[in-house]
Amino acid sequence: MTTVLDPVKAPASLKPAINPWVIALTVTLATFMELLDTSIANVSLPYIAGGLGRSFDEVTWILTTYLVANAVVLPMSAWLSRVFGRKNYYMACVALFTITSLFCGIAPSLNIMLIARVLQGIGGGGLAPVEQAILVDTFPPAKRASAFALYTVAIVTAPAIGPVLGGWITDNYNWRWVFLINIPIGILSLFLTHRFVHDPPSFKAERATVRSSGKLRIDYIGISLIALGSASLELFLDRGQIDDWFGSSFISSMFVIALICWSIAIFWEWRHNDPIIDLHLLANRNFAIASVFYFTFGFGLFATTTMIPQILQSLYGYRAIDAGLVLGPGAFVITLLAPVGAQLVQRGIIHPRVLIGISLVTVAASMIYDSGFNLQTNYSHYAWARAFQGLGYAFFFVPLSVIAYSQLRPDQNNRASSLTNLFRNWGGSFGIAFITAVSERRQNFHQSVMGANLTNSSAHLQESVRSTAAYLAQHGYSKTDSLRASYLYYYTQLEHQTKLLAFMDCFRMIGWLTLAVTPLVLLIRHFKVGGKPSVNH
């Protein structure tokens, strides 16, 4: 029987024949492409609706089906890569994503488009977790921080530039190119992956041992529970606000199914000998705390990436592409400073625990700063505020990844990558659902309060209405039309003010949430950066 490599000693013998940065860039290429697709189609939906002859509400399922399929596959990616081989599974995901991008681009009807998006989501769901596992196994512990910096740039920049790129493509070419641009990138990724990426010896040995011992058994119950629970949870979060949350029997059913399936799945997976998702990893304190931070990271990042363009488009009259450009400074700061954070960690200048604490406080401060804006705030203020937020996130993800893997054995890395990406994905989904639900409810609250204090008997309001009506009458409006237009103008101002206040409340809540989890930094067990994990963990 083949001798199994000692998992603790295995990384020392893993010396790739090529530069590890070639591998890192290769796997980041496809992940960037997949994360770009989570947001690039958003601004193109009206054009897609017109091109396919369907209503806007119907084409929003183009986003939902992708996210649902993505959520189903993501937690199972570690198990699937172990069954089929990491490289084989990764290339299959890239190939499926690329082929279905073609079908999305040439889809003649919405039904074909939705089928293609489901398959595209299945292919895309395995890319980010597998890339993270590949990076962990390719780079020794002492140099992982730099690799995580590259990964940070990809997962932060791609969703941010998606709306900008999608808007530019749609305005200058055709909405179909939003999907077709994936094809050359996918082909290049397949070629580079085939040429440079290989499964590490310890991973091959583990697979060979499991297969030869006959212990590889498909956990049909676990797969079914996780798939159904993930799909239901994503549908609940993505469609809840559209369908009035618990006022809809469909959304209520999705919530109940998700709750039941995940409750049973947690119990089942915890007791299973070969689980689809290894929940025992959460018994490791550092990994459990890192998982909370991954959720917080996804929550804040995706919530604000969704909210800022909404604010600028609905309240300031920005075009989609201009609103997207406001996100650019944040992505630029992260791209510029994430490698600096990696060097601070690798050289032992600042311990990851300290750096992540500083980052959390910075992110929280940026959110609270954002909550003070008003309708006179201009582009530069929003851009600088996003850069301030980027300053926090630039030094957040790298030390977080180092902490997550600090006390795990090398043979646990593959399964850990699925869980960390699952928590990040859940954070993003909950963050977007939070924005859509809370902003509407807070707007109703502010409108009721302001409306109660701004009645028709208000002398100041009546004077303003008469003054505006007189101005309009001087410019060609009839007396009746000028009065009606004047009231409409002030009602619109009221609506804009209350909507802005609601969004500012959301910023404030995210800031306080980020501060609330910050004390968890004190519970992180001390470890030596680049050191070997304890066998006890």
Buried (B, 14 or more C-beta within 10 A) or exposed (E): EEEBBEBBEBBEEBEBEEEBEBBBEBBBBBBBBBBBBBBBBBBBBEBBBEBBEBEEEBBBBBBBBBBBBBBBBBBBBBBBBBBBBBBEBBBBBBBBBBBBBBBBBEBEEBEBBBBBBBBBBBBBBBBBBBBBBBBBBBBBBBEBBBBBBBBBBBBBBBBBBBBBBBBBBBBEEEBBBBBBBBBEBBEBBBEBBEEBBBBBBBBBBBBEBBEEEEEEEEBEBBBEBBBBBBBBBBBBBBBBBEBEBEEBEEBBEBBEBBBBBBEBBBEBBEEBEBBBBBBEBEEBBBBBBBBEBBBBBBBBBBBBBBBBBBBBBBBBEBEBBBBBBBBBBBBBBBBEBBBEBBBBBBEEEBBBBBBBBBBBBBBBBBBBBBBEBEEEBEBEBBBBBBBBBBBBBBBBBBBBBBBBBBBBBBBBBBBBBBBBBBBBBBBBBBBBBBBBBBBEEBBEBBBEEEEEEEEEEEEEBEEBBEEBBBEBBEEEBEEEEBBBBBBEBBEEEBBBBBBBBBBBBBBBBBBEBBBEBBEBBEEBBEBEBBEBBBEEB
